Amino acid sequence: MIQAIVFFPLIGALIAGLFGSRIGHRASEYLTSGLLVAAALLSWVVFFQFGFGGDAAQPAQAATEGHGEASVFANVMKVELFRWIVVGELDLRWVLRVDTLTAIMLVVVTSVSSLVHIYSIGYMAQDPSRSRFFAYLSLFTFAMLMLVTADNFLQMFFGWEGVGLASYLLIGFWYKKPSANAAAMKAFIVNRVGDFGFALGIFAAFVVLGHLDFDSAFGAVDAAKETSIQFLWAEWDALTIITLLLFMGAMGKSAQFLLHTWLPDAMEGPTPVSALIHAATMVTAGVFMVARLSPMFEAAPVTMTVVLYVGAITAFFAATIGLVQNDIKRVIAYSTMSQLGYMFVALGASAYTAGIFHLFTHAFFKALLFLGAGAVIHAMHHEQDMRKMGGIAKTIPKTYWMMIIGTLALTGVGIPGTSFGFAGFFSKDSIIEAAYAVGGTNGQFAFWSLVVAALFTSFYSWRLIHLTFHGKPRASQETMSHAHEAPNVMMVPLYFLAVGAVLSGVAFYAVFFGDVNLIDQFFAGSVVVDHGIIEDAHYVPTWVKWSATIAMLLGFVIAWYMYIRRPDAPERLATQHAYLYRFLLNKWYFDELYDRIFVKPALWIGSRLWRDVDDRLIDQTIVEGLGNRVKDITARVVKLQSGFLYHYAFAMLIGIAALLTWAIAAGGVFG
């Protein structure tokens, strides 16, 4: 079953990619989508087996299939595929590892991907290269599945780089657009920065812990707690350096502060790609990696503090930029970045299950919002600027209500202390409560950053709804006359995602962040469960539990006032605070800053190396210079070959005379 889940997408990718032109676009669409649906159904079976019963969920056993030792964690199944690397004492096998954490990710990845595949049948219907598109989508899914089923660092690195490659192919799918090519390259290059740290972390982990497979590495963590490692200019705590380097990879993949600049530009790809990247695959890889390696991160408190602060800063930073964006997809993109910040705050607070809970619920409502935005773009004849929309709620009512449900889930609408709430309410509030429970300066910083981010999230989310659907139409008469609801093949996936956006929070709250005994039983040790932080989060003051809800309501009221009650207010406010507005509109000028610090110096160095070293020194001086000198010398030497016998006899006579002169001068053979 596990092999089928993982390799069905690969089979679809290979057939559609290699034989798409022969079997046709329609066959490629149906084949890849059908295989993903099958993988999704099997993933839900595995999820309920591991989380809620069945032979795989016995809490004191480690089920194994084929070769492999029992895991240090309970409730783990391993399926060996083949022997992979054998070098000296290193005997590494390719093993599919399945536990509750993996089962959760299998459900997220395959469910969202299958719905994105089906949606794409309608969205990409007119694209002449859609067989290639579906092949890339399935390849993307396969790479992510390889990552989440990895049993060792190198296997994870294979999937890690695979999703990077697939994202490059999909972001730049419309390769004839210069902006798409630039966005694809930017995503690839920025991720290489993070992946460099990730690779160094893997090397260091192998040196210090002595193992590449996770179970053996986790077993060696206690012995390595007092170990130091030489890094750059000094000796450092080994586990701190290892986990910081690994987290650097997570910052790149999950677009955290400083390595975030690629994510908004990724909107250049087709909208289904945005949904897949933001909801289920690439950006969730970093969150999953930290949760998977939680025994190592728990042994590095400095790293945990860094993770907490980076997550809190990212949540706030991205939310501020989302306040003023006008592209409908970019608003949702910055929302993703902000929500990923929430997840990392949970991880940094040792509330790993809360972070995974938000990853789980976020997948449904974020995919719903992106695909809903795609339906809006489809209706508005590929227009993405919200300032050129408005007044289309009655024209596309189904899409409108799907976007409303996604917005209610994202902003966290619910009543604290009750079982009423949309998905984001339960998972996001869990993280905010856990942040407060951390206590001290760290906890206060994270808590207030997340509360303010919740306020901003509510504002820009409802701003999107008002600008897109409410008020007077701002599009041309021709665009409005052709606006229409998306076909059923695009709408049906939205209905399924809407169910998840409504119910996934209340249905799974207990096993992710409720009673610690239920959490222990559900996760069965697949991640570290800190009972203290979870219990403390349940007993935070009442005002803390209501803080996110109050922030959400305040953001809703402000957005209603500025875009419905007083639609002239935004322009007036932007004029009064022009510097701040431009600062946020230009994304804190990080692109310009990086361009000045990294891009222009690199171009200058490259230009100097090209012109001075390659062109002048190597080409003109060495290659052409020496070549010309050899040519000049040989041109003169060949003139000695006249072809006349008396010339050669005269040369021989001169030679003999010179030889005799040298012999006599040196004492000679006659003396």
ABEGO torsion letter per residue (X at the ends): XAAAAAAAAAAAAAAAAAAAAAAEAAAAAAAAAAAAAAAAAAAAAAAAAAAAEEAAABAABBBBBEBEBBBABBGBBBBBABBABBBEABBBBBBBBBBAAAAAAAAAAAAAAAAAAAAAAAAAAABAAAAAAAAAAAAAAAAAAAAAABABAAAAAAAAAAAAAAAAAAAAABAABAAAAAAAAAAAAAAAAAAAAAAAAAAAAAAAAGBABAAAAAAAAAAAAABBBBBEABBBBAAAAAAAAAAAAAAAAAGBBGAAAAAAAAAABBAAAAAAAAAABAAAAAAAAAAAAAAAAAABAAAAAAAAAAAAAAAAAAAAAAAABABAAAAAAAAAAAAAAAAAAAAAAGBAAAAAAAAAAAAAAAAAAAAAAAAAAAAAGGBABAAABEGAAAABAAAAAAAAAAAAAAAGBEBBGBABEBAAAAAAAAAAAAAAAAEEAAAAAAAAAAAAAAAAAAAAAAAAAAAAABEBBABBAAAAAABBBBBAAAAAAAAAAAAAAAAAAAAAAAAAABBAAAAAAAAGGABBBBAAAAAAAAABBAAAAAAAAAAAAAAAAAAAAAAAABAAAAAAAAAABAAAAAAAAAGGGAAAAAAAAAAAAAAAAAAAAAAAAAAAAAAAAAAAAAAAAAAAAAAAAAAABAGBAAAAAAAAAAAAAAAAAAAAAAGEAAX
